[in-house]
Amino acid sequence: MADPREQKLAKLLVEHSVQLKKGESCLINATDIPTSMTEALIKAVYEAGAYPVVNVWNEKLERAMAQDATKESLDVWADVDTYRMKQMDAFIGIRGIANVRELASIPKQNSLVHAHYNMPVHMKTRLPFTKWVVLRYPTEIMAMQAGMSTREFEDFYYKVCTEVDYTKMGQAMNEAKTFLETVDKVQIKAPGTDLTFSVKGMPWIPCAGEMNIPDGEIYSCPIKDSVNGKISYNTKSTRDGHCFTDVSFSFKDGKIIEAHSDDDKLINEILDIDEGARYIGEFALGCNPGILEPMDNTLFDEKIFGSMHFTPGNSYDDCDNGNKSSLHWDLVQIQRPEYGGGEMYFDGVLVRKDGVFVHEKLTCLNLSL
């Protein structure tokens, strides 16, 4: 039986996130989700007077396509999907998590896919040329990751995805943006972290339900060669099927010169995928008041209230520091007291302490449900 909340979610995605207009086309990329959710999205697209195009997919097929892929086979696949993406005005990518370890044993093939499929289709076509939103669909695996029963997780999911006042969130972020875009020097202090960099002249981009659901971050990007010091992340992050823990980086003049985790060899292989992977492409402040605990799911963890993410790899076109890479890995540090605390300084002034904004120009980001 379809969950009636699916229809509310579909309406949010179509009307708020991608703001479909009459006559526009929208690609719905549905991976491991119930047919009822895809049907709800199709219905919402039609109700907007727009034209749905549907791609139904699953993780087992992803592995089959990656396992024996070559550069040449990926180029063919990418050419076809790039052509389709260029015909679209909007993209809704919704994915259920069936097996977080599905790709764990083929990391080199995953890197090949990132470079020769994801880069042309998503990084070079979808991101800059379509209205897009990506999200997860609640599954038993995600409930397990969150340490909840399935029913509890579904209730949590729909609360933080569809009951947030994204209009209010966007207004708060736009208020903060005015001050943030005056900032030059940033210093971050936390356990295992003493990091400095500059964001001088870089824009700050509010994220209030347009490109991600759930949402709740405002991001910028360091000047490419300005990052120095060390950062230690205190959340797990699964990439290419491996769950990384205890990730830490040391920087010199913007570049990661030392990287450690539970698997030093594998993390360095990921960072060596191309030249840009060892430089930072995003710095973001998480402020969704409904998301407090990590669950090894980036789209949730990067929005955690009192968190930040500092992302090795590609910078976005709307906040471009010149760094290009097939990698974009949102690694999260939570700075609330129960996670060790932390302090953030802008131009030598304390602006956030233990996850709470204390500067008068930023207290608007201390949102509540």
Phi, psi and omega in degrees: 000132183291140175283123182299340179290342176300321181294321178295319178296315180300318179297319178299315183296318184284316187272322183263311189290303182258353174047057181297139177248160179304131177089353178277158179253145182222123174274121175260112179259104189252108184246117177052047176235159180296149177303326182299324179289319177296319177299319179297322179291317178301314180300315181295323178294314179298320181296334177279358182080016183255180188242114180278142169234131189241134172237114179262132192214165173208165186294327179295321176292323176302315180295316180300320179290328183275326193301316182248018184290150171240169176305319183293317180292323179291325177298320178296312180300315181295322179299317180295312184286332175293318178301313180298317181298324181293341178275350188264144170272334185213160181220128172241113180251112182236129189228131169267145180268111180266317181207107184292348180255011185304325185254011190298326188269003180231054185298323181292323177292324177297320178297322178297318179297317178303316185286321191250353174241302184298321182298305181290321186283312187261309185290320186264345183241300183297308186301310184276342191240359176232159165279127187218154173214141176234148181199169174257161173247139186293126179230169178297324178298316179295322177300318178296317178300325182275355180071032182235162168290163181300315181295318178299318182292319178301317179296317177299314183302307183291332177295309184281345179267317191244349181257002176284140176275090185290335175294314177297318179300315180297321178296318179296319181292321177294326175295316180292326183304321181303314178287315185302326183280004170264352189281143173248286188270136176239135172230135180235128178235132178196171177307123181074012185225126168212098194233138175229147176192172180244142171239022185303125177079357180275143177286161171244131188249113176290139178235101185230057174095007182273315186250340177227146165228126355293166180230181182135058173213155171231126190236156173221205182204134177294148165304131196307316186262015188265351187279128176218148177113207187223146173226140173240128180267144184242024172232155176284157176209118178271126176222134181052036175084355178255133178271107181275138174230162175055043180283133175215145179232145168245137185242147169220120179051044174094339187261140172287111182260348178209132181224133179226155175193193174294341178224090184299320183297313184291320181293325178287329174297320179295317182287346178263011182299325174197175186297323184285346185293340180265008174244163187265135181247358180196142170229122188222150178252124180270136185209032174277114187291345180271350182247113186240334185241144178285150179221023180055045174219110191305318185296339173265312188297324183288349179261000185304132177298131181084015181248173169216155167232146186228109204251112172289137175119211192295138172266150180283153181297330181278358175207072195259116175263010178092356181272124179237137183198157172279354177263141166211101192240103182280098178260137194245136170240124176265135185244011175290157188306322182291350176249017176104351178074185179166161180228144179233128181242133172246120182051043175081000182252132178294123181243337177215133179230127179052039174088354182250131179287129183246348178282136185302333181277352184238354180298342176299340180276354174280072188282161175223153178285000000 
